[in-house]
Amino acid sequence: MQSLNTAAPDRKRAHGGLADTGSADRYVEAVDIVKVFEGDHGIVRALNGISFRVGAGERIGILGANGSGKSTLIRILAGVLQPTSGEVRRGLSLSWPLALGGGFEGELTGYDNVRFLARLYGLPFRETFDYVADFSELGRHMYMPVRFYSDGMRMRLAFALSLAMNFECYLIDEVILVGDRRFQLKCRDELFSKRSACGMIMAVHDAGTIKEFCQSALILKGGRGRVLRDLSLAERIYGAL
C-alpha cells in the first residue's frame, strides 16, 4: 500500500508539534532553549542555550552521553515539555517523537485511537486506518485495547500513525526501528528513502547512524550544545565524552 497522499496537517493547534499557523519560514528552529529542573538536590540546568535549525530535507543528529538532555530536547521540540526560556519555531509540521508509544488512550483499541487521531488531524479515517493496519502488521490486535499491547506493539502503532500523518519533519528519539529484522528494513526504507524530502531530528546513541543519515550533528554536554557539519569530527568528540 502506498503512503497516504495527504497534505500536511492544516496547522491546527491541537498538538504541540504542528506547524505554526501562517508561518512563511520553512524550517524548525530551536532558539536559545533553556530547561531547568528543580529536585531534592537543587536546581539542574538540563539544557543551556541550545540553538539550531532544520529545513525540509535536512537531517540533524543529536549526540550526547546518557543524561545529556537528548530526550528532554526532543520533548521540548514536540511540545510535550515547555522550555524554561527560549522558543521553538515550527514552520514545518512536526511529528511526535517516534519512540514515544505512551501517548495513546489505553482503554481504547488501536482502531479507536486511529479514529480519534484521524479526526484530530483532519484526515480521512478509512484511508488512514487501512494504512496504519497494513504498515504496523498488528492484525487483530488493532481491535484490542492498547493497554494490552507490548511496548513493541505500541511503537509499531505510533510509528505507522506518524507515517500516515505525512509530517514534514520527524522527531526520532533513541529507538528508530522496531520489530524483527524484516520489519526494521521496512521502517528504514519508508523513513529514510521514501521520505527523503522530510526534515528529521534524530536523538540516537549510535554515531554511525548519524553519519549514515544526517548532514549535521548537535553535540550535547553539560547542557551546552555545538552544531557540527563535519560528522567524522562529531563522531570523535562523541567518542571522547
Secondary structure, 3 states (H helix, E strand, C coil): CCCCCCCCCCCCCCCCCCCCCCCCCCEEEEEEEEEEEEECCEEEEEEEEEEEEEECCCEEEEEECCCCCHHHHHHHHHCCCCCCEEEEEECCCEEEECCCCCCCCCCCEHHHHHHHHHHHHCCCHHHHHHHHHHHHCCHHHHHCEHHHCCHHHHHHHHHHHHHHCCCCEEEEECCCCCCCHHHHHHHHHHHHHCCCCCEEEEECCCHHHHHHHCCEEEEEECCEEEEECCHHHHHHHHHHC
